[in-house]
Amino acid sequence: MIKPSIEDLTKGQFNRYELVLGTAKLARVLTDDYTERREEAEKMIANKETDKTIAAMLKLDAEDEKAVKAAINRLDSGEYELIRAEDGEPSDKE
């Protein structure tokens, strides 16, 4: 059995296709956020604005998992939720 289940993630409101779209969009948001934070940290280290390592600045323990797995876990925990956009297509909301 896979945890969390599809039923747990969709809460009976969305189909599998909508879940895949929402998860992919959230994974992209998480990846973009990580990339932006990493570039900023690298810039600070290069300019000698800090003596911290990249790992210390980014809290890499949360970034160890793949983006899709992180998106699924965040949907499951309730940190993010799927919503329908005005045109009927699912969207992710913080």
MDAnalysis code that builds the backbone (N, CA, C; Angstrom):
import MDAnalysis as mda
import numpy as np

u = mda.Universe.empty(282, n_residues=94, atom_resindex=np.repeat(np.arange(94), 3), trajectory=True)
u.add_TopologyAttr("name", ["N", "CA", "C"] * 94)
u.add_TopologyAttr("resid", np.arange(1, 95))
u.add_TopologyAttr("resname", ["MET", "ILE", "LYS", "PRO", "SER", "ILE", "GLU", "ASP", "LEU", "THR", "LYS", "GLY", "GLN", "PHE", "ASN", "ARG", "TYR", "GLU", "LEU", "VAL", "LEU", "GLY", "THR", "ALA", "LYS", "LEU", "ALA", "ARG", "VAL", "LEU", "THR", "ASP", "ASP", "TYR", "THR", "GLU", "ARG", "ARG", "GLU", "GLU", "ALA", "GLU", "LYS", "MET", "ILE", "ALA", "ASN", "LYS", "GLU", "THR", "ASP", "LYS", "THR", "ILE", "ALA", "ALA", "MET", "LEU", "LYS", "LEU", "ASP", "ALA", "GLU", "ASP", "GLU", "LYS", "ALA", "VAL", "LYS", "ALA", "ALA", "ILE", "ASN", "ARG", "LEU", "ASP", "SER", "GLY", "GLU", "TYR", "GLU", "LEU", "ILE", "ARG", "ALA", "GLU", "ASP", "GLY", "GLU", "PRO", "SER", "ASP", "LYS", "GLU"])
u.atoms.positions = np.array([
    [0.838, -1.182, 0.000],
    [0.000, 0.000, 0.000],
    [0.884, 1.247, 0.000],
    [0.528, 2.222, -0.805],
    [1.282, 3.464, -0.926],
    [0.692, 4.494, 0.035],
    [1.561, 5.155, 0.771],
    [1.127, 6.218, 1.687],
    [1.701, 7.527, 1.225],
    [0.988, 8.578, 1.158],
    [-0.460, 8.666, 1.313],
    [-1.164, 8.134, 0.072],
    [-2.361, 7.678, 0.254],
    [-3.111, 7.129, -0.877],
    [-3.667, 8.256, -1.749],
    [-4.045, 7.903, -2.951],
    [-4.634, 8.878, -3.865],
    [-5.916, 9.448, -3.264],
    [-6.693, 8.605, -2.621],
    [-7.935, 9.062, -1.999],
    [-7.656, 10.071, -0.884],
    [-6.584, 9.835, -0.115],
    [-6.217, 10.780, 0.942],
    [-5.841, 12.135, 0.358],
    [-5.130, 12.126, -0.750],
    [-4.675, 13.372, -1.355],
    [-5.793, 14.131, -2.064],
    [-6.686, 13.407, -2.719],
    [-7.746, 14.076, -3.481],
    [-8.947, 14.433, -2.620],
    [-9.084, 13.757, -1.474],
    [-10.210, 13.975, -0.565],
    [-11.557, 13.843, -1.287],
    [-11.569, 13.023, -2.343],
    [-12.791, 12.772, -3.092],
    [-13.260, 13.930, -3.944],
    [-12.469, 14.996, -4.033],
    [-12.883, 16.180, -4.791],
    [-12.242, 16.264, -6.171],
    [-11.129, 15.569, -6.364],
    [-10.384, 15.658, -7.613],
    [-10.110, 14.261, -8.146],
    [-9.963, 14.168, -9.474],
    [-9.599, 12.872, -10.043],
    [-8.070, 12.757, -10.115],
    [-7.589, 11.615, -10.541],
    [-6.138, 11.368, -10.569],
    [-5.414, 12.329, -11.489],
    [-6.011, 12.638, -12.614],
    [-5.391, 13.564, -13.560],
    [-5.202, 14.932, -12.911],
    [-6.216, 15.412, -12.210],
    [-6.122, 16.702, -11.539],
    [-5.060, 16.669, -10.437],
    [-4.957, 15.540, -9.748],
    [-3.939, 15.382, -8.715],
    [-2.542, 15.446, -9.320],
    [-2.355, 14.793, -10.444],
    [-1.050, 14.807, -11.120],
    [-0.691, 16.225, -11.552],
    [-1.642, 16.946, -12.131],
    [-1.378, 18.320, -12.563],
    [-1.019, 19.214, -11.376],
    [-1.800, 19.133, -10.322],
    [-1.540, 19.955, -9.141],
    [-0.213, 19.626, -8.488],
    [0.107, 18.340, -8.415],
    [1.378, 17.911, -7.817],
    [2.553, 18.388, -8.661],
    [2.428, 18.291, -9.973],
    [3.499, 18.743, -10.867],
    [3.716, 20.249, -10.745],
    [2.629, 21.010, -10.661],
    [2.759, 22.463, -10.505],
    [3.422, 22.813, -9.181],
    [3.035, 22.134, -8.114],
    [3.634, 22.395, -6.813],
    [5.100, 21.988, -6.802],
    [5.442, 20.876, -7.433],
    [6.843, 20.445, -7.515],
    [7.676, 21.495, -8.235],
    [7.123, 22.093, -9.276],
    [7.823, 23.146, -10.014],
    [8.026, 24.369, -9.124],
    [7.024, 24.743, -8.358],
    [7.133, 25.884, -7.436],
    [8.227, 25.619, -6.402],
    [8.241, 24.421, -5.839],
    [9.248, 24.065, -4.845],
    [10.650, 24.075, -5.438],
    [10.790, 23.556, -6.657],
    [12.089, 23.537, -7.326],
    [12.568, 24.959, -7.627],
    [11.676, 25.795, -8.130],
    [12.039, 27.184, -8.426],
    [12.452, 27.927, -7.158],
    [11.730, 27.705, -6.068],
    [12.057, 28.340, -4.797],
    [13.428, 27.899, -4.304],
    [13.699, 26.600, -4.381],
    [15.000, 26.073, -3.957],
    [16.127, 26.659, -4.808],
    [15.924, 26.717, -6.118],
    [16.939, 27.246, -7.023],
    [17.238, 28.707, -6.703],
    [16.201, 29.469, -6.468],
    [16.361, 30.880, -6.143],
    [17.119, 31.067, -4.823],
    [16.754, 30.285, -3.803],
    [17.439, 30.387, -2.514],
    [18.896, 29.950, -2.629],
    [19.163, 28.920, -3.431],
    [20.541, 28.448, -3.592],
    [21.397, 29.485, -4.308],
    [20.858, 30.102, -5.356],
    [21.612, 31.138, -6.075],
    [21.940, 32.308, -5.151],
    [20.975, 32.698, -4.331],
    [21.193, 33.786, -3.384],
    [22.274, 33.405, -2.364],
    [22.238, 32.182, -1.863],
    [23.235, 31.723, -0.897],
    [24.619, 31.671, -1.534],
    [24.705, 31.181, -2.768],
    [25.994, 31.113, -3.456],
    [26.561, 32.507, -3.686],
    [25.685, 33.459, -4.008],
    [26.114, 34.832, -4.220],
    [26.659, 35.425, -2.918],
    [25.976, 35.162, -1.805],
    [26.431, 35.671, -0.505],
    [27.782, 35.082, -0.127],
    [27.979, 33.796, -0.405],
    [29.252, 33.149, -0.088],
    [30.362, 33.706, -0.977],
    [30.071, 33.894, -2.259],
    [31.069, 34.431, -3.184],
    [31.481, 35.852, -2.811],
    [30.531, 36.651, -2.321],
    [30.818, 38.035, -1.921],
    [31.337, 38.124, -0.481],
    [31.528, 36.973, 0.145],
    [32.020, 36.868, 1.528],
    [31.147, 37.652, 2.499],
    [29.828, 37.607, 2.278],
    [28.872, 38.260, 3.164],
    [28.514, 37.368, 4.352],
    [28.871, 36.089, 4.267],
    [28.582, 35.151, 5.333],
    [29.679, 34.106, 5.406],
    [29.808, 33.490, 6.570],
    [30.778, 32.400, 6.711],
    [30.076, 31.048, 6.820],
    [28.760, 31.030, 6.630],
    [27.980, 29.790, 6.695],
    [28.155, 28.987, 5.413],
    [27.912, 27.694, 5.510],
    [27.941, 26.841, 4.319],
    [26.584, 26.902, 3.624],
    [26.539, 26.431, 2.395],
    [25.267, 26.385, 1.662],
    [24.270, 25.503, 2.396],
    [24.748, 24.380, 2.908],
    [23.862, 23.461, 3.631],
    [23.228, 24.142, 4.837],
    [23.999, 24.932, 5.566],
    [23.467, 25.625, 6.737],
    [22.470, 26.701, 6.336],
    [22.706, 27.345, 5.220],
    [21.821, 28.431, 4.784],
    [20.517, 27.912, 4.192],
    [20.553, 26.718, 3.591],
    [19.369, 26.209, 2.895],
    [18.587, 25.178, 3.688],
    [19.089, 24.747, 4.838],
    [18.430, 23.691, 5.605],
    [18.208, 22.475, 4.696],
    [19.268, 21.900, 4.217],
    [19.218, 20.846, 3.211],
    [18.504, 19.582, 3.659],
    [18.271, 19.395, 4.956],
    [17.566, 18.195, 5.385],
    [16.172, 18.128, 4.765],
    [15.533, 19.263, 4.565],
    [14.212, 19.290, 3.938],
    [14.314, 19.132, 2.427],
    [15.486, 19.395, 1.860],
    [15.659, 19.344, 0.412],
    [16.211, 18.007, -0.062],
    [16.392, 17.052, 0.840],
    [16.952, 15.761, 0.468],
    [16.007, 14.938, -0.401],
    [14.714, 15.153, -0.274],
    [13.766, 14.377, -1.057],
    [13.513, 15.043, -2.403],
    [13.086, 14.253, -3.344],
    [12.800, 14.756, -4.682],
    [11.613, 15.709, -4.641],
    [11.524, 16.589, -5.637],
    [10.495, 17.628, -5.660],
    [9.080, 17.046, -5.665],
    [8.850, 15.977, -6.411],
    [7.507, 15.393, -6.474],
    [7.130, 14.784, -5.132],
    [8.068, 14.107, -4.497],
    [7.795, 13.529, -3.179],
    [7.528, 14.634, -2.157],
    [8.303, 15.708, -2.219],
    [8.090, 16.844, -1.318],
    [6.714, 17.458, -1.555],
    [6.306, 17.571, -2.824],
    [4.992, 18.130, -3.150],
    [3.880, 17.242, -2.596],
    [4.012, 15.932, -2.760],
    [3.005, 15.002, -2.240],
    [2.930, 15.097, -0.719],
    [4.076, 15.150, -0.061],
    [4.082, 15.250, 1.398],
    [3.463, 16.552, 1.884],
    [3.707, 17.629, 1.160],
    [3.131, 18.921, 1.559],
    [1.633, 18.973, 1.295],
    [1.176, 18.326, 0.237],
    [-0.266, 18.223, 0.010],
    [-0.916, 17.382, 1.100],
    [-0.255, 16.293, 1.459],
    [-0.785, 15.393, 2.479],
    [-0.842, 16.062, 3.857],
    [0.176, 16.866, 4.170],
    [0.221, 17.519, 5.485],
    [-0.744, 18.691, 5.595],
    [-1.272, 19.156, 4.456],
    [-2.186, 20.283, 4.482],
    [-1.495, 21.623, 4.310],
    [-0.171, 21.608, 4.150],
    [0.568, 22.854, 3.945],
    [0.119, 23.529, 2.641],
    [-0.190, 22.727, 1.647],
    [-0.743, 23.196, 0.377],
    [-2.007, 22.393, 0.111],
    [-2.890, 22.957, -0.686],
    [-4.095, 22.222, -1.056],
    [-4.422, 22.473, -2.515],
    [-5.105, 21.528, -3.116],
    [-5.549, 21.669, -4.497],
    [-6.844, 22.468, -4.501],
    [-6.941, 23.394, -5.434],
    [-8.189, 24.132, -5.627],
    [-8.455, 24.199, -7.116],
    [-9.681, 24.467, -7.463],
    [-10.024, 24.621, -8.874],
    [-9.934, 26.094, -9.249],
    [-9.281, 26.351, -10.365],
    [-9.204, 27.712, -10.889],
    [-10.546, 28.063, -11.504],
    [-10.720, 29.298, -11.881],
    [-11.998, 29.750, -12.442],
    [-12.401, 28.972, -13.683],
    [-11.418, 28.533, -14.466],
    [-11.746, 27.812, -15.697],
    [-11.972, 26.334, -15.471],
    [-12.014, 25.923, -14.196],
    [-12.290, 24.529, -13.885],
    [-11.061, 23.658, -13.761],
    [-9.883, 24.202, -14.085],
    [-8.644, 23.440, -14.000],
    [-8.096, 23.541, -12.577],
    [-7.593, 22.440, -12.010],
    [-7.075, 22.492, -10.650],
    [-5.838, 23.366, -10.552],
    [-5.661, 23.961, -9.417],
    [-4.521, 24.818, -9.156],
    [-4.022, 24.505, -7.757],
    [-2.793, 24.936, -7.420],
    [-2.341, 24.732, -6.056],
    [-2.386, 26.065, -5.322],
    [-2.681, 26.013, -4.065],
    [-2.804, 27.219, -3.264],
    [-2.046, 27.008, -1.973],
    [-1.293, 28.042, -1.580],
    [-0.531, 27.966, -0.338],
    [-1.439, 28.172, 0.843],
])
